[in-house]
């Protein structure tokens, strides 16, 4: 029912937000590595280790999961709008009678 749709909406919105934040943070970290390499400096060992062990594996999947959640949230909202428009049309038809 409506409660389930509300919970799904909330879950998809939360997932989108989390994935987007993770994507931005990993992008900043990868950008920091690129900055060190572009300026000819050595990447600090702890940053390099963190990038190799975790960040590089999270970057692309976080974007793909964000897209999946975003698309599903868009489809859900589209269905809600269609349902609301149908309800409004039915109400207008009843008022004309």
N, C-alpha and C positions, 0 to 999 in steps of 0.2 A: 503494500500500500504506500501511502504518502510517507510514512515514517521510514520505510525502507529506501525510498528514493532520496529522502533528505539525508539519510546516513550514507548512501552511496555518493551523493553530491559532496558531502563533507569529507569523505575518505579520498575521493579523487582530487579535491582541491588541496587537501593536506599533502597527498603524494606528489602532486605537481609542484607545490611550494618547496617541499624537501628536496626533490630532484633538481629543481632549478638552483637552489642555494648550494647544493653539493657541486653542481656543474660550474657555477661561478667561482666557488672557492678553489676547485681543482684547476680551473682555467687560470686563476691568479697565480697559483703555485707553479704551474707549467710556464706561465709568463715570466715568473721570477727566474726559473732555470734558463729560459731563453735570454733574459737580460744578462745574466752572468756569462753565458756563452758568447753573446754578441759583443760584449765589452772586453772579451779576452780574459776574463777572470775565471778562476777555478770555482766551480760550484761547491759550496760548503758540503762536506761529507754527509752530515746529518740530513740536510735538505735532499741531497742526491739519493740517499738510501730511502728516505721517506717517499720520494717520487717513484723510484723503481719498484719498491715493495707494495705500494698502495695506490697512489694517485693515478698513475698511468692505467691501472686496471679499472678504475672507477669512472674515468672521464667519459668515455664513449657510452658505456651502459647507462650512466645517469641521464645522458641526453636522449637516448632511445626510450628509456622508461618515461621520461618527461613527455616526449612526443606521444607515446601510447596513452598516458593518463590524460593529456591535454585533448587528444582526439576523442577519447571516450567521454570526457567531461563536456566537450562541445556537442557530441551526439545526444547526450542526456539533456542538455539545455535546449537543444533544438526540439527534442521530443516534448519537453515541458512547454515550450512556446506553442507548438502545434496543438497540444492538448488545451492550453489556455485559450487559444483562438477558437477552437471548436466549442468550448464552453461558452464563450462570449457570443458566438453565432447562435447557439441554441437559446441563450437567454434573450437575444434580440428577436428571434423568431417567436418565442413565447410572448413577448411583450407586444408584438404586432397583432396577435390574435385577440 
